[in-house]
Amino acid sequence: MICVVLVSAPAGAPARELARELVERRHAACVSVIPGVHSVYRWQGKVEEAAEDLLVIKTHRSAIERLEAVTLELHPYDVPEFIVLDIDQGLPPYLQWVADQVLGESE
């Protein structure tokens, strides 16, 4: 099953570096970096604001544990956003491409 994982990260280089690393390590087939996210959240009893980029990560369900582990290893936040959404339907050749890239079945 193909999944989309949402991860927010500090804007700019940190987000792009994380995205590249996830694809290079084959934890994701593709990561779309959406810039210009302004997040408002409560952290340690205070309301905070941050400029972030949103990573939209396309991967295979079997890679979620290693994707999460690498995200926690490389992400600068103590508790990064990591939300997994299963894809029920999509263009079959695209979904197959995602699976092949993550599972290493084709180049």
Gaussian input, Z-matrix of N, CA and C with variables (Angstrom, degrees):
# hf/3-21g

backbone

0 1
 N
 C     1     B1
 C     2     B2     1     A1
 N     3     B3     2     A2     1     D1
 C     4     B4     3     A3     2     D2
 C     5     B5     4     A4     3     D3
 N     6     B6     5     A5     4     D4
 C     7     B7     6     A6     5     D5
 C     8     B8     7     A7     6     D6
 N     9     B9     8     A8     7     D7
 C    10    B10     9     A9     8     D8
 C    11    B11    10    A10     9     D9
 N    12    B12    11    A11    10    D10
 C    13    B13    12    A12    11    D11
 C    14    B14    13    A13    12    D12
 N    15    B15    14    A14    13    D13
 C    16    B16    15    A15    14    D14
 C    17    B17    16    A16    15    D15
 N    18    B18    17    A17    16    D16
 C    19    B19    18    A18    17    D17
 C    20    B20    19    A19    18    D18
 N    21    B21    20    A20    19    D19
 C    22    B22    21    A21    20    D20
 C    23    B23    22    A22    21    D21
 N    24    B24    23    A23    22    D22
 C    25    B25    24    A24    23    D23
 C    26    B26    25    A25    24    D24
 N    27    B27    26    A26    25    D25
 C    28    B28    27    A27    26    D26
 C    29    B29    28    A28    27    D27
 N    30    B30    29    A29    28    D28
 C    31    B31    30    A30    29    D29
 C    32    B32    31    A31    30    D30
 N    33    B33    32    A32    31    D31
 C    34    B34    33    A33    32    D32
 C    35    B35    34    A34    33    D33
 N    36    B36    35    A35    34    D34
 C    37    B37    36    A36    35    D35
 C    38    B38    37    A37    36    D36
 N    39    B39    38    A38    37    D37
 C    40    B40    39    A39    38    D38
 C    41    B41    40    A40    39    D39
 N    42    B42    41    A41    40    D40
 C    43    B43    42    A42    41    D41
 C    44    B44    43    A43    42    D42
 N    45    B45    44    A44    43    D43
 C    46    B46    45    A45    44    D44
 C    47    B47    46    A46    45    D45
 N    48    B48    47    A47    46    D46
 C    49    B49    48    A48    47    D47
 C    50    B50    49    A49    48    D48
 N    51    B51    50    A50    49    D49
 C    52    B52    51    A51    50    D50
 C    53    B53    52    A52    51    D51
 N    54    B54    53    A53    52    D52
 C    55    B55    54    A54    53    D53
 C    56    B56    55    A55    54    D54
 N    57    B57    56    A56    55    D55
 C    58    B58    57    A57    56    D56
 C    59    B59    58    A58    57    D57
 N    60    B60    59    A59    58    D58
 C    61    B61    60    A60    59    D59
 C    62    B62    61    A61    60    D60
 N    63    B63    62    A62    61    D61
 C    64    B64    63    A63    62    D62
 C    65    B65    64    A64    63    D63
 N    66    B66    65    A65    64    D64
 C    67    B67    66    A66    65    D65
 C    68    B68    67    A67    66    D66
 N    69    B69    68    A68    67    D67
 C    70    B70    69    A69    68    D68
 C    71    B71    70    A70    69    D69
 N    72    B72    71    A71    70    D70
 C    73    B73    72    A72    71    D71
 C    74    B74    73    A73    72    D72
 N    75    B75    74    A74    73    D73
 C    76    B76    75    A75    74    D74
 C    77    B77    76    A76    75    D75
 N    78    B78    77    A77    76    D76
 C    79    B79    78    A78    77    D77
 C    80    B80    79    A79    78    D78
 N    81    B81    80    A80    79    D79
 C    82    B82    81    A81    80    D80
 C    83    B83    82    A82    81    D81
 N    84    B84    83    A83    82    D82
 C    85    B85    84    A84    83    D83
 C    86    B86    85    A85    84    D84
 N    87    B87    86    A86    85    D85
 C    88    B88    87    A87    86    D86
 C    89    B89    88    A88    87    D87
 N    90    B90    89    A89    88    D88
 C    91    B91    90    A90    89    D89
 C    92    B92    91    A91    90    D90
 N    93    B93    92    A92    91    D91
 C    94    B94    93    A93    92    D92
 C    95    B95    94    A94    93    D93
 N    96    B96    95    A95    94    D94
 C    97    B97    96    A96    95    D95
 C    98    B98    97    A97    96    D96
 N    99    B99    98    A98    97    D97
 C   100   B100    99    A99    98    D98
 C   101   B101   100   A100    99    D99
 N   102   B102   101   A101   100   D100
 C   103   B103   102   A102   101   D101
 C   104   B104   103   A103   102   D102
 N   105   B105   104   A104   103   D103
 C   106   B106   105   A105   104   D104
 C   107   B107   106   A106   105   D105
 N   108   B108   107   A107   106   D106
 C   109   B109   108   A108   107   D107
 C   110   B110   109   A109   108   D108
 N   111   B111   110   A110   109   D109
 C   112   B112   111   A111   110   D110
 C   113   B113   112   A112   111   D111
 N   114   B114   113   A113   112   D112
 C   115   B115   114   A114   113   D113
 C   116   B116   115   A115   114   D114
 N   117   B117   116   A116   115   D115
 C   118   B118   117   A117   116   D116
 C   119   B119   118   A118   117   D117
 N   120   B120   119   A119   118   D118
 C   121   B121   120   A120   119   D119
 C   122   B122   121   A121   120   D120
 N   123   B123   122   A122   121   D121
 C   124   B124   123   A123   122   D122
 C   125   B125   124   A124   123   D123
 N   126   B126   125   A125   124   D124
 C   127   B127   126   A126   125   D125
 C   128   B128   127   A127   126   D126
 N   129   B129   128   A128   127   D127
 C   130   B130   129   A129   128   D128
 C   131   B131   130   A130   129   D129
 N   132   B132   131   A131   130   D130
 C   133   B133   132   A132   131   D131
 C   134   B134   133   A133   132   D132
 N   135   B135   134   A134   133   D133
 C   136   B136   135   A135   134   D134
 C   137   B137   136   A136   135   D135
 N   138   B138   137   A137   136   D136
 C   139   B139   138   A138   137   D137
 C   140   B140   139   A139   138   D138
 N   141   B141   140   A140   139   D139
 C   142   B142   141   A141   140   D140
 C   143   B143   142   A142   141   D141
 N   144   B144   143   A143   142   D142
 C   145   B145   144   A144   143   D143
 C   146   B146   145   A145   144   D144
 N   147   B147   146   A146   145   D145
 C   148   B148   147   A147   146   D146
 C   149   B149   148   A148   147   D147
 N   150   B150   149   A149   148   D148
 C   151   B151   150   A150   149   D149
 C   152   B152   151   A151   150   D150
 N   153   B153   152   A152   151   D151
 C   154   B154   153   A153   152   D152
 C   155   B155   154   A154   153   D153
 N   156   B156   155   A155   154   D154
 C   157   B157   156   A156   155   D155
 C   158   B158   157   A157   156   D156
 N   159   B159   158   A158   157   D157
 C   160   B160   159   A159   158   D158
 C   161   B161   160   A160   159   D159
 N   162   B162   161   A161   160   D160
 C   163   B163   162   A162   161   D161
 C   164   B164   163   A163   162   D162
 N   165   B165   164   A164   163   D163
 C   166   B166   165   A165   164   D164
 C   167   B167   166   A166   165   D165
 N   168   B168   167   A167   166   D166
 C   169   B169   168   A168   167   D167
 C   170   B170   169   A169   168   D168
 N   171   B171   170   A170   169   D169
 C   172   B172   171   A171   170   D170
 C   173   B173   172   A172   171   D171
 N   174   B174   173   A173   172   D172
 C   175   B175   174   A174   173   D173
 C   176   B176   175   A175   174   D174
 N   177   B177   176   A176   175   D175
 C   178   B178   177   A177   176   D176
 C   179   B179   178   A178   177   D177
 N   180   B180   179   A179   178   D178
 C   181   B181   180   A180   179   D179
 C   182   B182   181   A181   180   D180
 N   183   B183   182   A182   181   D181
 C   184   B184   183   A183   182   D182
 C   185   B185   184   A184   183   D183
 N   186   B186   185   A185   184   D184
 C   187   B187   186   A186   185   D185
 C   188   B188   187   A187   186   D186
 N   189   B189   188   A188   187   D187
 C   190   B190   189   A189   188   D188
 C   191   B191   190   A190   189   D189
 N   192   B192   191   A191   190   D190
 C   193   B193   192   A192   191   D191
 C   194   B194   193   A193   192   D192
 N   195   B195   194   A194   193   D193
 C   196   B196   195   A195   194   D194
 C   197   B197   196   A196   195   D195
 N   198   B198   197   A197   196   D196
 C   199   B199   198   A198   197   D197
 C   200   B200   199   A199   198   D198
 N   201   B201   200   A200   199   D199
 C   202   B202   201   A201   200   D200
 C   203   B203   202   A202   201   D201
 N   204   B204   203   A203   202   D202
 C   205   B205   204   A204   203   D203
 C   206   B206   205   A205   204   D204
 N   207   B207   206   A206   205   D205
 C   208   B208   207   A207   206   D206
 C   209   B209   208   A208   207   D207
 N   210   B210   209   A209   208   D208
 C   211   B211   210   A210   209   D209
 C   212   B212   211   A211   210   D210
 N   213   B213   212   A212   211   D211
 C   214   B214   213   A213   212   D212
 C   215   B215   214   A214   213   D213
 N   216   B216   215   A215   214   D214
 C   217   B217   216   A216   215   D215
 C   218   B218   217   A217   216   D216
 N   219   B219   218   A218   217   D217
 C   220   B220   219   A219   218   D218
 C   221   B221   220   A220   219   D219
 N   222   B222   221   A221   220   D220
 C   223   B223   222   A222   221   D221
 C   224   B224   223   A223   222   D222
 N   225   B225   224   A224   223   D223
 C   226   B226   225   A225   224   D224
 C   227   B227   226   A226   225   D225
 N   228   B228   227   A227   226   D226
 C   229   B229   228   A228   227   D227
 C   230   B230   229   A229   228   D228
 N   231   B231   230   A230   229   D229
 C   232   B232   231   A231   230   D230
 C   233   B233   232   A232   231   D231
 N   234   B234   233   A233   232   D232
 C   235   B235   234   A234   233   D233
 C   236   B236   235   A235   234   D234
 N   237   B237   236   A236   235   D235
 C   238   B238   237   A237   236   D236
 C   239   B239   238   A238   237   D237
 N   240   B240   239   A239   238   D238
 C   241   B241   240   A240   239   D239
 C   242   B242   241   A241   240   D240
 N   243   B243   242   A242   241   D241
 C   244   B244   243   A243   242   D242
 C   245   B245   244   A244   243   D243
 N   246   B246   245   A245   244   D244
 C   247   B247   246   A246   245   D245
 C   248   B248   247   A247   246   D246
 N   249   B249   248   A248   247   D247
 C   250   B250   249   A249   248   D248
 C   251   B251   250   A250   249   D249
 N   252   B252   251   A251   250   D250
 C   253   B253   252   A252   251   D251
 C   254   B254   253   A253   252   D252
 N   255   B255   254   A254   253   D253
 C   256   B256   255   A255   254   D254
 C   257   B257   256   A256   255   D255
 N   258   B258   257   A257   256   D256
 C   259   B259   258   A258   257   D257
 C   260   B260   259   A259   258   D258
 N   261   B261   260   A260   259   D259
 C   262   B262   261   A261   260   D260
 C   263   B263   262   A262   261   D261
 N   264   B264   263   A263   262   D262
 C   265   B265   264   A264   263   D263
 C   266   B266   265   A265   264   D264
 N   267   B267   266   A266   265   D265
 C   268   B268   267   A267   266   D266
 C   269   B269   268   A268   267   D267
 N   270   B270   269   A269   268   D268
 C   271   B271   270   A270   269   D269
 C   272   B272   271   A271   270   D270
 N   273   B273   272   A272   271   D271
 C   274   B274   273   A273   272   D272
 C   275   B275   274   A274   273   D273
 N   276   B276   275   A275   274   D274
 C   277   B277   276   A276   275   D275
 C   278   B278   277   A277   276   D276
 N   279   B279   278   A278   277   D277
 C   280   B280   279   A279   278   D278
 C   281   B281   280   A280   279   D279
 N   282   B282   281   A281   280   D280
 C   283   B283   282   A282   281   D281
 C   284   B284   283   A283   282   D282
 N   285   B285   284   A284   283   D283
 C   286   B286   285   A285   284   D284
 C   287   B287   286   A286   285   D285
 N   288   B288   287   A287   286   D286
 C   289   B289   288   A288   287   D287
 C   290   B290   289   A289   288   D288
 N   291   B291   290   A290   289   D289
 C   292   B292   291   A291   290   D290
 C   293   B293   292   A292   291   D291
 N   294   B294   293   A293   292   D292
 C   295   B295   294   A294   293   D293
 C   296   B296   295   A295   294   D294
 N   297   B297   296   A296   295   D295
 C   298   B298   297   A297   296   D296
 C   299   B299   298   A298   297   D297
 N   300   B300   299   A299   298   D298
 C   301   B301   300   A300   299   D299
 C   302   B302   301   A301   300   D300
 N   303   B303   302   A302   301   D301
 C   304   B304   303   A303   302   D302
 C   305   B305   304   A304   303   D303
 N   306   B306   305   A305   304   D304
 C   307   B307   306   A306   305   D305
 C   308   B308   307   A307   306   D306
 N   309   B309   308   A308   307   D307
 C   310   B310   309   A309   308   D308
 C   311   B311   310   A310   309   D309
 N   312   B312   311   A311   310   D310
 C   313   B313   312   A312   311   D311
 C   314   B314   313   A313   312   D312
 N   315   B315   314   A314   313   D313
 C   316   B316   315   A315   314   D314
 C   317   B317   316   A316   315   D315
 N   318   B318   317   A317   316   D316
 C   319   B319   318   A318   317   D317
 C   320   B320   319   A319   318   D318

   B1=1.4567
   B2=1.5240
   B3=1.3113
   B4=1.4589
   B5=1.5209
   B6=1.3388
   B7=1.4607
   B8=1.5213
   B9=1.3140
   B10=1.4564
   B11=1.5232
   B12=1.3222
   B13=1.4599
   B14=1.5205
   B15=1.3245
   B16=1.4599
   B17=1.5235
   B18=1.3295
   B19=1.4597
   B20=1.5215
   B21=1.3199
   B22=1.4650
   B23=1.5239
   B24=1.3343
   B25=1.4639
   B26=1.5201
   B27=1.3431
   B28=1.4603
   B29=1.5261
   B30=1.3131
   B31=1.4627
   B32=1.5233
   B33=1.3262
   B34=1.4590
   B35=1.5097
   B36=1.3246
   B37=1.4611
   B38=1.5306
   B39=1.3435
   B40=1.4662
   B41=1.5360
   B42=1.3083
   B43=1.4687
   B44=1.5215
   B45=1.3205
   B46=1.4713
   B47=1.5235
   B48=1.3224
   B49=1.4629
   B50=1.5269
   B51=1.3109
   B52=1.4604
   B53=1.5243
   B54=1.3244
   B55=1.4642
   B56=1.5278
   B57=1.3183
   B58=1.4657
   B59=1.5263
   B60=1.3022
   B61=1.4627
   B62=1.5362
   B63=1.3306
   B64=1.4662
   B65=1.5268
   B66=1.3215
   B67=1.4651
   B68=1.5327
   B69=1.3277
   B70=1.4645
   B71=1.5231
   B72=1.3233
   B73=1.4733
   B74=1.5346
   B75=1.3356
   B76=1.4648
   B77=1.5321
   B78=1.3200
   B79=1.4597
   B80=1.5265
   B81=1.3240
   B82=1.4626
   B83=1.5149
   B84=1.3283
   B85=1.4620
   B86=1.5230
   B87=1.3227
   B88=1.4611
   B89=1.5214
   B90=1.3159
   B91=1.4640
   B92=1.5233
   B93=1.3164
   B94=1.4627
   B95=1.5185
   B96=1.3289
   B97=1.4623
   B98=1.5258
   B99=1.3166
   B100=1.4623
   B101=1.5243
   B102=1.3263
   B103=1.4648
   B104=1.5332
   B105=1.3067
   B106=1.4599
   B107=1.5108
   B108=1.3214
   B109=1.4654
   B110=1.5292
   B111=1.3039
   B112=1.4676
   B113=1.5225
   B114=1.3188
   B115=1.4621
   B116=1.5230
   B117=1.3233
   B118=1.4641
   B119=1.5199
   B120=1.3333
   B121=1.4628
   B122=1.5233
   B123=1.3152
   B124=1.4605
   B125=1.5170
   B126=1.3393
   B127=1.4549
   B128=1.5145
   B129=1.3121
   B130=1.4624
   B131=1.5234
   B132=1.3337
   B133=1.4577
   B134=1.5180
   B135=1.3349
   B136=1.4627
   B137=1.5209
   B138=1.3260
   B139=1.4516
   B140=1.5169
   B141=1.3229
   B142=1.4585
   B143=1.5276
   B144=1.3190
   B145=1.4610
   B146=1.5125
   B147=1.3437
   B148=1.4610
   B149=1.5230
   B150=1.3183
   B151=1.4624
   B152=1.5273
   B153=1.3148
   B154=1.4581
   B155=1.5224
   B156=1.3267
   B157=1.4487
   B158=1.5269
   B159=1.3230
   B160=1.4612
   B161=1.5171
   B162=1.3206
   B163=1.4494
   B164=1.5202
   B165=1.3216
   B166=1.4542
   B167=1.5251
   B168=1.3165
   B169=1.4601
   B170=1.5245
   B171=1.3402
   B172=1.4544
   B173=1.5191
   B174=1.3458
   B175=1.4551
   B176=1.5224
   B177=1.3199
   B178=1.4706
   B179=1.5212
   B180=1.3178
   B181=1.4697
   B182=1.5329
   B183=1.3142
   B184=1.4693
   B185=1.5311
   B186=1.3283
   B187=1.4638
   B188=1.5235
   B189=1.3338
   B190=1.4712
   B191=1.5240
   B192=1.3220
   B193=1.4700
   B194=1.5224
   B195=1.3231
   B196=1.4715
   B197=1.5246
   B198=1.3333
   B199=1.4691
   B200=1.5296
   B201=1.3200
   B202=1.4611
   B203=1.5317
   B204=1.3248
   B205=1.4654
   B206=1.5278
   B207=1.3249
   B208=1.4657
   B209=1.5215
   B210=1.3301
   B211=1.4656
   B212=1.5269
   B213=1.3215
   B214=1.4706
   B215=1.5342
   B216=1.3192
   B217=1.4668
   B218=1.5280
   B219=1.3326
   B220=1.4580
   B221=1.5278
   B222=1.3113
   B223=1.4699
   B224=1.5247
   B225=1.3279
   B226=1.4592
   B227=1.5306
   B228=1.3306
   B229=1.4675
   B230=1.5255
   B231=1.3360
   B232=1.4627
   B233=1.5259
   B234=1.3349
   B235=1.4607
   B236=1.5316
   B237=1.3303
   B238=1.4666
   B239=1.5326
   B240=1.3205
   B241=1.4645
   B242=1.5252
   B243=1.3324
   B244=1.4639
   B245=1.5190
   B246=1.3242
   B247=1.4706
   B248=1.5189
   B249=1.3314
   B250=1.4616
   B251=1.5209
   B252=1.3455
   B253=1.4636
   B254=1.5236
   B255=1.3217
   B256=1.4538
   B257=1.5216
   B258=1.3288
   B259=1.4541
   B260=1.5289
   B261=1.3223
   B262=1.4553
   B263=1.5232
   B264=1.3219
   B265=1.4554
   B266=1.5168
   B267=1.3123
   B268=1.4577
   B269=1.5111
   B270=1.3126
   B271=1.4554
   B272=1.5338
   B273=1.3196
   B274=1.4637
   B275=1.5295
   B276=1.3415
   B277=1.4756
   B278=1.5368
   B279=1.3270
   B280=1.4676
   B281=1.5277
   B282=1.3189
   B283=1.4611
   B284=1.5229
   B285=1.3353
   B286=1.4621
   B287=1.5226
   B288=1.3320
   B289=1.4621
   B290=1.5230
   B291=1.3343
   B292=1.4664
   B293=1.5232
   B294=1.3207
   B295=1.4627
   B296=1.5236
   B297=1.3294
   B298=1.4693
   B299=1.5237
   B300=1.3223
   B301=1.4715
   B302=1.5247
   B303=1.3078
   B304=1.4626
   B305=1.5257
   B306=1.3276
   B307=1.4533
   B308=1.5252
   B309=1.3518
   B310=1.4508
   B311=1.5122
   B312=1.3142
   B313=1.4630
   B314=1.5121
   B315=1.3216
   B316=1.4630
   B317=1.5146
   B318=1.2834
   B319=1.4691
   B320=1.4637
   A1=109.25
   A2=114.88
   A3=121.40
   A4=109.02
   A5=116.12
   A6=123.23
   A7=109.92
   A8=114.11
   A9=122.14
   A10=105.89
   A11=115.89
   A12=121.16
   A13=107.45
   A14=116.19
   A15=122.17
   A16=108.91
   A17=115.20
   A18=121.75
   A19=106.93
   A20=117.16
   A21=119.56
   A22=108.01
   A23=114.83
   A24=120.45
   A25=108.58
   A26=117.22
   A27=119.09
   A28=110.28
   A29=115.67
   A30=121.79
   A31=111.78
   A32=114.64
   A33=121.30
   A34=113.59
   A35=115.47
   A36=121.89
   A37=113.93
   A38=120.39
   A39=118.25
   A40=112.86
   A41=116.87
   A42=120.28
   A43=110.44
   A44=117.47
   A45=120.88
   A46=111.43
   A47=117.33
   A48=120.86
   A49=111.01
   A50=117.21
   A51=120.99
   A52=109.90
   A53=117.04
   A54=121.62
   A55=110.39
   A56=117.22
   A57=121.37
   A58=110.78
   A59=116.94
   A60=121.68
   A61=110.62
   A62=117.31
   A63=120.83
   A64=111.50
   A65=116.82
   A66=120.20
   A67=110.34
   A68=117.36
   A69=119.68
   A70=112.23
   A71=116.88
   A72=120.99
   A73=112.64
   A74=117.08
   A75=124.05
   A76=113.02
   A77=116.71
   A78=120.23
   A79=110.06
   A80=116.08
   A81=122.83
   A82=108.92
   A83=115.76
   A84=120.62
   A85=110.03
   A86=115.40
   A87=121.83
   A88=108.32
   A89=115.63
   A90=120.81
   A91=107.15
   A92=115.55
   A93=120.52
   A94=107.54
   A95=116.16
   A96=121.31
   A97=107.19
   A98=115.26
   A99=121.58
   A100=107.69
   A101=117.18
   A102=120.34
   A103=111.89
   A104=114.37
   A105=120.68
   A106=115.66
   A107=117.51
   A108=120.33
   A109=108.17
   A110=116.12
   A111=121.01
   A112=106.98
   A113=116.59
   A114=121.29
   A115=111.19
   A116=115.09
   A117=122.89
   A118=105.67
   A119=116.81
   A120=120.06
   A121=109.88
   A122=115.05
   A123=120.83
   A124=108.00
   A125=117.17
   A126=122.15
   A127=108.91
   A128=115.89
   A129=123.28
   A130=111.97
   A131=114.95
   A132=121.45
   A133=115.90
   A134=117.82
   A135=120.27
   A136=109.95
   A137=115.79
   A138=120.85
   A139=108.03
   A140=115.68
   A141=123.05
   A142=109.84
   A143=116.22
   A144=122.70
   A145=107.71
   A146=115.44
   A147=119.55
   A148=110.57
   A149=114.61
   A150=121.45
   A151=106.57
   A152=115.65
   A153=120.50
   A154=110.40
   A155=114.59
   A156=122.54
   A157=105.96
   A158=116.22
   A159=121.21
   A160=108.53
   A161=116.72
   A162=122.07
   A163=108.41
   A164=116.27
   A165=122.98
   A166=104.83
   A167=115.24
   A168=122.50
   A169=109.54
   A170=116.38
   A171=121.17
   A172=108.33
   A173=115.99
   A174=120.12
   A175=110.42
   A176=115.56
   A177=122.51
   A178=108.24
   A179=116.74
   A180=122.10
   A181=111.05
   A182=118.35
   A183=121.03
   A184=112.76
   A185=117.51
   A186=121.19
   A187=113.55
   A188=117.78
   A189=120.53
   A190=112.46
   A191=118.57
   A192=119.91
   A193=111.71
   A194=117.59
   A195=119.09
   A196=111.28
   A197=117.15
   A198=120.64
   A199=109.97
   A200=116.22
   A201=120.38
   A202=111.25
   A203=116.86
   A204=120.50
   A205=111.04
   A206=117.39
   A207=120.66
   A208=110.90
   A209=116.63
   A210=119.50
   A211=110.29
   A212=116.43
   A213=119.82
   A214=111.21
   A215=117.36
   A216=121.83
   A217=111.98
   A218=117.30
   A219=121.23
   A220=114.66
   A221=117.25
   A222=121.20
   A223=110.28
   A224=118.33
   A225=120.19
   A226=114.97
   A227=118.37
   A228=120.26
   A229=110.98
   A230=115.81
   A231=120.82
   A232=110.99
   A233=116.31
   A234=122.22
   A235=108.11
   A236=117.34
   A237=118.74
   A238=111.66
   A239=114.63
   A240=120.02
   A241=107.53
   A242=116.74
   A243=122.35
   A244=106.34
   A245=115.87
   A246=121.92
   A247=108.24
   A248=116.63
   A249=122.57
   A250=109.50
   A251=115.04
   A252=121.75
   A253=108.35
   A254=117.32
   A255=120.55
   A256=110.36
   A257=115.53
   A258=122.04
   A259=107.88
   A260=116.82
   A261=121.34
   A262=112.42
   A263=116.40
   A264=119.66
   A265=109.15
   A266=115.74
   A267=121.56
   A268=109.11
   A269=116.88
   A270=121.85
   A271=108.29
   A272=118.76
   A273=120.83
   A274=115.08
   A275=120.05
   A276=117.20
   A277=112.96
   A278=117.23
   A279=119.93
   A280=110.02
   A281=116.87
   A282=120.21
   A283=110.38
   A284=117.29
   A285=120.75
   A286=110.62
   A287=116.61
   A288=120.81
   A289=110.53
   A290=117.13
   A291=120.63
   A292=109.44
   A293=116.53
   A294=120.65
   A295=110.87
   A296=116.95
   A297=120.75
   A298=111.60
   A299=117.43
   A300=120.51
   A301=111.79
   A302=116.76
   A303=120.60
   A304=110.94
   A305=115.99
   A306=120.24
   A307=112.83
   A308=116.13
   A309=120.62
   A310=114.73
   A311=117.49
   A312=120.40
   A313=113.48
   A314=119.07
   A315=121.40
   A316=109.16
   A317=115.88
   A318=120.01
   A319=110.45
   D1=137.48
   D2=178.56
   D3=-89.64
   D4=143.43
   D5=-178.61
   D6=-130.50
   D7=157.48
   D8=167.99
   D9=-114.71
   D10=132.31
   D11=178.64
   D12=-116.68
   D13=131.38
   D14=178.03
   D15=-102.51
   D16=126.74
   D17=177.92
   D18=-137.45
   D19=125.71
   D20=172.99
   D21=-94.84
   D22=148.88
   D23=-177.68
   D24=-147.86
   D25=160.59
   D26=176.81
   D27=-54.13
   D28=140.22
   D29=-175.36
   D30=-61.21
   D31=148.10
   D32=173.04
   D33=89.24
   D34=-136.20
   D35=-172.81
   D36=-55.84
   D37=-42.46
   D38=-179.37
   D39=-58.21
   D40=-42.30
   D41=-179.75
   D42=-67.47
   D43=-44.92
   D44=-179.10
   D45=-65.25
   D46=-39.22
   D47=179.15
   D48=-65.45
   D49=-41.59
   D50=177.34
   D51=-63.02
   D52=-45.31
   D53=179.38
   D54=-57.79
   D55=-48.95
   D56=-178.36
   D57=-61.42
   D58=-43.86
   D59=-178.41
   D60=-61.96
   D61=-41.61
   D62=-179.68
   D63=-63.44
   D64=-38.89
   D65=178.78
   D66=-74.17
   D67=-44.10
   D68=-179.68
   D69=-59.80
   D70=-36.36
   D71=179.87
   D72=-84.01
   D73=2.48
   D74=179.16
   D75=63.69
   D76=29.13
   D77=172.46
   D78=-85.52
   D79=-15.24
   D80=179.88
   D81=-144.62
   D82=147.29
   D83=174.71
   D84=-80.62
   D85=-35.68
   D86=-175.08
   D87=-156.09
   D88=142.92
   D89=172.70
   D90=-129.65
   D91=118.86
   D92=174.78
   D93=-92.89
   D94=125.82
   D95=179.73
   D96=-101.70
   D97=114.07
   D98=-179.95
   D99=-99.96
   D100=109.96
   D101=-176.83
   D102=-81.23
   D103=166.24
   D104=170.43
   D105=81.54
   D106=23.94
   D107=177.01
   D108=-83.17
   D109=129.21
   D110=176.26
   D111=-109.62
   D112=111.43
   D113=-175.99
   D114=-101.48
   D115=136.38
   D116=173.71
   D117=-120.49
   D118=126.23
   D119=-173.32
   D120=-154.35
   D121=161.53
   D122=175.79
   D123=-98.26
   D124=128.10
   D125=179.12
   D126=-141.25
   D127=123.17
   D128=179.05
   D129=52.53
   D130=45.09
   D131=173.67
   D132=82.69
   D133=0.53
   D134=-179.72
   D135=-125.07
   D136=150.42
   D137=173.36
   D138=-84.03
   D139=124.86
   D140=-176.80
   D141=-117.27
   D142=162.32
   D143=173.82
   D144=-136.23
   D145=145.87
   D146=-179.01
   D147=-150.98
   D148=146.20
   D149=170.90
   D150=-85.97
   D151=121.98
   D152=-177.00
   D153=-134.70
   D154=166.51
   D155=168.04
   D156=-114.37
   D157=148.13
   D158=178.24
   D159=-102.66
   D160=124.35
   D161=175.48
   D162=-94.02
   D163=124.32
   D164=175.81
   D165=-108.06
   D166=104.39
   D167=-170.14
   D168=-102.34
   D169=124.96
   D170=176.89
   D171=-101.32
   D172=124.83
   D173=-174.16
   D174=-151.51
   D175=-178.63
   D176=176.61
   D177=-104.26
   D178=144.53
   D179=-177.94
   D180=-52.78
   D181=-36.26
   D182=-177.70
   D183=-67.08
   D184=-14.82
   D185=-179.17
   D186=-96.95
   D187=-0.28
   D188=-173.08
   D189=-60.06
   D190=-44.58
   D191=-177.65
   D192=-62.15
   D193=-44.95
   D194=-179.91
   D195=-72.17
   D196=-33.17
   D197=175.61
   D198=-62.60
   D199=-44.32
   D200=178.20
   D201=-63.27
   D202=-43.73
   D203=-178.96
   D204=-61.89
   D205=-44.08
   D206=-179.80
   D207=-69.35
   D208=-37.60
   D209=176.80
   D210=-60.70
   D211=-45.49
   D212=178.80
   D213=-64.54
   D214=-35.73
   D215=179.38
   D216=-67.15
   D217=-42.02
   D218=-171.58
   D219=-97.83
   D220=-20.21
   D221=-173.89
   D222=-74.96
   D223=137.76
   D224=-178.72
   D225=-75.94
   D226=-15.08
   D227=-178.56
   D228=-82.30
   D229=149.93
   D230=174.02
   D231=-65.14
   D232=-40.35
   D233=-178.32
   D234=-133.09
   D235=85.36
   D236=-178.74
   D237=-75.14
   D238=152.09
   D239=171.19
   D240=-63.62
   D241=135.34
   D242=176.80
   D243=-152.53
   D244=95.77
   D245=-174.94
   D246=-119.18
   D247=125.69
   D248=-177.67
   D249=-104.50
   D250=128.44
   D251=178.12
   D252=-122.06
   D253=120.20
   D254=177.20
   D255=-74.67
   D256=143.06
   D257=178.65
   D258=-98.41
   D259=115.45
   D260=-179.80
   D261=-82.65
   D262=-27.92
   D263=-176.30
   D264=-153.23
   D265=148.23
   D266=177.54
   D267=-175.14
   D268=175.81
   D269=178.82
   D270=-63.42
   D271=115.46
   D272=-174.55
   D273=-51.83
   D274=-43.49
   D275=178.84
   D276=-63.40
   D277=-34.52
   D278=178.20
   D279=-67.88
   D280=-45.79
   D281=-179.83
   D282=-61.92
   D283=-37.56
   D284=177.46
   D285=-66.67
   D286=-39.21
   D287=177.96
   D288=-61.07
   D289=-44.53
   D290=178.37
   D291=-58.43
   D292=-49.49
   D293=-179.79
   D294=-58.41
   D295=-45.85
   D296=-178.20
   D297=-62.00
   D298=-40.07
   D299=-178.02
   D300=-68.56
   D301=-38.77
   D302=-177.24
   D303=-80.18
   D304=-39.19
   D305=-176.91
   D306=-86.21
   D307=-7.21
   D308=175.21
   D309=75.44
   D310=26.47
   D311=-176.07
   D312=-88.14
   D313=-10.97
   D314=175.61
   D315=-156.86
   D316=166.94
   D317=177.70
   D318=-108.69

